[in-house]
Amino acid sequence: MNDQINRFMQLARLEKPEDRVDGIWFTAPGVDRNALTGAANELKFRLSTATCLERGDGEFDVIYHFVHESLAVNVRTTTKSQHMPSLARFLPSASWIEREMHDLYAVTFDGHPDPRPLVRPPQMPEGFFRKSAAESLLKESEAK
């Protein structure tokens, strides 16, 4: 495995990753925000984007996608009661991504420096991309 990945894994306190065709994947349900952002900053891993996936248990997986030279590194973590620590204070590129995930899925990023809505139209409820909210909105519009 690449020395950079080994160092990232050590600094971010992550377990052995899965090496896939689409990059290196870490699964870290309770990732240490300070260790992860410290590792990314020290090793110059750039946060490219993040993905939010609704799970069947009412929680969400948030996947942070990092790039470093030709490496794609993905860290999958899970919310607790639809909350997770924000990375935005330490990785400014996470700010708008986390705000968008809050608007669309109502995931709360604790400690976010600017939690104002970013993309949610005022007439739409928080979390309107959640399956239950989307179904409710669809039924409401069909009833009209």
Contacts in CASP RR format, 6 or more apart in sequence:
PFRMAT RR
TARGET T0000
AUTHOR 0000-0000-0000
METHOD contacts of the structure
MODEL  1
MNDQINRFMQLARLEKPEDRVDGIWFTAPGVDRNALTGAANELKFRLSTA
TCLERGDGEFDVIYHFVHESLAVNVRTTTKSQHMPSLARFLPSASWIERE
MHDLYAVTFDGHPDPRPLVRPPQMPEGFFRKSAAESLLKESEAK
1 17 0 8 1.000
1 19 0 8 1.000
2 71 0 8 1.000
4 43 0 8 1.000
4 68 0 8 1.000
4 69 0 8 1.000
4 71 0 8 1.000
5 17 0 8 1.000
5 24 0 8 1.000
5 71 0 8 1.000
5 73 0 8 1.000
7 39 0 8 1.000
7 43 0 8 1.000
8 14 0 8 1.000
8 39 0 8 1.000
8 40 0 8 1.000
8 43 0 8 1.000
8 45 0 8 1.000
8 73 0 8 1.000
9 15 0 8 1.000
9 16 0 8 1.000
9 17 0 8 1.000
9 26 0 8 1.000
11 35 0 8 1.000
11 38 0 8 1.000
11 39 0 8 1.000
11 42 0 8 1.000
11 43 0 8 1.000
12 26 0 8 1.000
12 28 0 8 1.000
12 31 0 8 1.000
12 32 0 8 1.000
12 35 0 8 1.000
12 36 0 8 1.000
12 38 0 8 1.000
12 39 0 8 1.000
12 40 0 8 1.000
12 75 0 8 1.000
13 32 0 8 1.000
13 35 0 8 1.000
14 26 0 8 1.000
14 28 0 8 1.000
14 31 0 8 1.000
14 36 0 8 1.000
14 75 0 8 1.000
15 26 0 8 1.000
15 27 0 8 1.000
15 28 0 8 1.000
17 24 0 8 1.000
17 25 0 8 1.000
17 26 0 8 1.000
17 73 0 8 1.000
18 24 0 8 1.000
18 25 0 8 1.000
18 26 0 8 1.000
18 27 0 8 1.000
19 25 0 8 1.000
22 72 0 8 1.000
22 74 0 8 1.000
23 71 0 8 1.000
23 72 0 8 1.000
23 73 0 8 1.000
23 74 0 8 1.000
24 71 0 8 1.000
24 72 0 8 1.000
24 73 0 8 1.000
24 74 0 8 1.000
25 74 0 8 1.000
25 76 0 8 1.000
26 73 0 8 1.000
26 74 0 8 1.000
26 75 0 8 1.000
26 76 0 8 1.000
27 76 0 8 1.000
28 36 0 8 1.000
28 75 0 8 1.000
28 76 0 8 1.000
28 77 0 8 1.000
29 77 0 8 1.000
29 78 0 8 1.000
30 77 0 8 1.000
30 78 0 8 1.000
31 75 0 8 1.000
31 77 0 8 1.000
33 85 0 8 1.000
33 86 0 8 1.000
33 87 0 8 1.000
33 90 0 8 1.000
34 90 0 8 1.000
36 64 0 8 1.000
36 75 0 8 1.000
36 87 0 8 1.000
37 87 0 8 1.000
37 90 0 8 1.000
37 91 0 8 1.000
38 90 0 8 1.000
39 45 0 8 1.000
40 46 0 8 1.000
40 47 0 8 1.000
40 66 0 8 1.000
40 91 0 8 1.000
41 90 0 8 1.000
41 91 0 8 1.000
43 68 0 8 1.000
44 68 0 8 1.000
45 66 0 8 1.000
45 67 0 8 1.000
45 68 0 8 1.000
45 73 0 8 1.000
46 66 0 8 1.000
46 67 0 8 1.000
46 68 0 8 1.000
46 93 0 8 1.000
47 64 0 8 1.000
47 65 0 8 1.000
47 66 0 8 1.000
47 87 0 8 1.000
47 91 0 8 1.000
47 93 0 8 1.000
47 94 0 8 1.000
47 97 0 8 1.000
48 65 0 8 1.000
48 66 0 8 1.000
48 67 0 8 1.000
48 72 0 8 1.000
49 65 0 8 1.000
49 97 0 8 1.000
50 62 0 8 1.000
50 63 0 8 1.000
50 64 0 8 1.000
50 65 0 8 1.000
50 94 0 8 1.000
50 97 0 8 1.000
50 98 0 8 1.000
50 101 0 8 1.000
51 62 0 8 1.000
51 63 0 8 1.000
51 65 0 8 1.000
52 60 0 8 1.000
52 61 0 8 1.000
52 62 0 8 1.000
52 63 0 8 1.000
52 101 0 8 1.000
52 104 0 8 1.000
52 105 0 8 1.000
52 107 0 8 1.000
53 60 0 8 1.000
53 61 0 8 1.000
53 62 0 8 1.000
53 63 0 8 1.000
54 60 0 8 1.000
54 105 0 8 1.000
54 130 0 8 1.000
54 131 0 8 1.000
55 61 0 8 1.000
55 78 0 8 1.000
58 82 0 8 1.000
59 78 0 8 1.000
59 79 0 8 1.000
59 80 0 8 1.000
59 81 0 8 1.000
59 82 0 8 1.000
60 78 0 8 1.000
60 79 0 8 1.000
60 82 0 8 1.000
60 105 0 8 1.000
60 107 0 8 1.000
61 76 0 8 1.000
61 77 0 8 1.000
61 78 0 8 1.000
61 79 0 8 1.000
62 76 0 8 1.000
62 77 0 8 1.000
62 78 0 8 1.000
62 79 0 8 1.000
62 84 0 8 1.000
62 101 0 8 1.000
62 107 0 8 1.000
63 74 0 8 1.000
63 75 0 8 1.000
63 76 0 8 1.000
63 77 0 8 1.000
64 74 0 8 1.000
64 75 0 8 1.000
64 77 0 8 1.000
64 87 0 8 1.000
64 94 0 8 1.000
65 72 0 8 1.000
65 73 0 8 1.000
65 74 0 8 1.000
66 72 0 8 1.000
66 73 0 8 1.000
66 74 0 8 1.000
66 75 0 8 1.000
67 73 0 8 1.000
77 84 0 8 1.000
78 84 0 8 1.000
79 107 0 8 1.000
82 106 0 8 1.000
82 107 0 8 1.000
82 108 0 8 1.000
83 107 0 8 1.000
83 108 0 8 1.000
83 109 0 8 1.000
83 110 0 8 1.000
84 107 0 8 1.000
84 108 0 8 1.000
84 109 0 8 1.000
84 110 0 8 1.000
85 109 0 8 1.000
85 110 0 8 1.000
85 111 0 8 1.000
86 94 0 8 1.000
86 98 0 8 1.000
86 109 0 8 1.000
86 110 0 8 1.000
86 111 0 8 1.000
86 112 0 8 1.000
86 113 0 8 1.000
87 94 0 8 1.000
87 98 0 8 1.000
87 109 0 8 1.000
88 94 0 8 1.000
88 95 0 8 1.000
88 98 0 8 1.000
88 109 0 8 1.000
88 111 0 8 1.000
88 112 0 8 1.000
88 113 0 8 1.000
88 114 0 8 1.000
89 111 0 8 1.000
89 112 0 8 1.000
89 113 0 8 1.000
95 112 0 8 1.000
95 113 0 8 1.000
95 114 0 8 1.000
96 118 0 8 1.000
98 107 0 8 1.000
98 109 0 8 1.000
98 112 0 8 1.000
99 112 0 8 1.000
99 114 0 8 1.000
99 115 0 8 1.000
99 116 0 8 1.000
99 117 0 8 1.000
99 118 0 8 1.000
99 119 0 8 1.000
100 118 0 8 1.000
100 119 0 8 1.000
101 107 0 8 1.000
101 109 0 8 1.000
102 108 0 8 1.000
102 109 0 8 1.000
102 112 0 8 1.000
102 115 0 8 1.000
102 117 0 8 1.000
102 118 0 8 1.000
102 126 0 8 1.000
102 127 0 8 1.000
103 117 0 8 1.000
103 118 0 8 1.000
103 119 0 8 1.000
103 120 0 8 1.000
103 126 0 8 1.000
103 127 0 8 1.000
103 128 0 8 1.000
104 119 0 8 1.000
104 120 0 8 1.000
104 127 0 8 1.000
104 128 0 8 1.000
104 129 0 8 1.000
105 127 0 8 1.000
105 129 0 8 1.000
105 130 0 8 1.000
106 126 0 8 1.000
106 127 0 8 1.000
106 130 0 8 1.000
106 133 0 8 1.000
109 115 0 8 1.000
120 126 0 8 1.000
120 127 0 8 1.000
120 128 0 8 1.000
124 137 0 8 1.000
125 133 0 8 1.000
125 137 0 8 1.000
127 133 0 8 1.000
128 134 0 8 1.000
128 137 0 8 1.000
END
